[in-house]
Amino acid sequence: MSILIKKLIINYPYFVAFIIFAIGALTVLTRSNLFKKLIGINIMESAIFLMFVAAGNIRGGAVPILSDNNTQSLYINPLPSALMLTGIVVSVSVTAFALALILRLYRSYGTTDLRRISEMGNEVAE
């Protein structure tokens, strides 16, 4: 088996995160509907969360709970998980705000298609 395949198998969470991020980026770049763009951004955020949580994992590591009878010397890093929980809260808040903005645009222009909104905005500016 080649070295590249071995590295890919060992680091599969990073590869999966890259694929998920690419799907989200493709959605953002190819869709003109604002709801679909927002879903693509959320997919990209999920990929980043997955990558950071995978970075904090150590094979054979234990949960870092200290006690008198714990003889484990290798612990999983809890910091990425804690930071990603904060990131998820921020992501949900930003998504709610973006949904409110998209709803406002829909009420103003009658569509969520970015191209049509841009055309209508150009007509108003002229």
C-alpha positions, 0 to 999 in steps of 0.5 A, a space after each residue: 500500500 502506498 504511503 499516501 493511502 496509509 496517511 489518508 487512512 490514519 488521518 481520515 477525519 481531516 479528509 472527511 472534513 475537507 470533503 464536507 468543506 468542499 461540498 459547502 463551498 461548492 454550494 455557496 459558489 454555485 447557488 444563487 438562492 440565499 437560503 442555499 448559500 446559508 446552508 452551504 456556509 453552515 456545512 462549511 462551519 460543520 466541517 471546521 468543527 469536525 476538523 478541530 474536534 478531530 485535532 483534539 483527539 488522541 488514540 488511546 487517550 482518556 477523558 481528562 477527569 482526574 481522580 485518585 485511582 486514575 493511572 492513565 497518563 495520556 489524555 485527550 485535549 479538552 480545549 478544542 471541544 470546549 472552543 467548538 461548543 462556543 463556536 457552535 453557539 456563535 454559529 447558531 446566532 449568526 445563522 439566526 441573524 442571517 435568516 432574519 436578513 434573508 426574510 427581510 430581503 424576501 419581504 422587500 424584493 419578493 425573492 431570495 434569488 441573489 441575481 434577481 435582487 441584484 438586478 432589481 437593485 440596479 434598476 432602482 439605482 438608475 
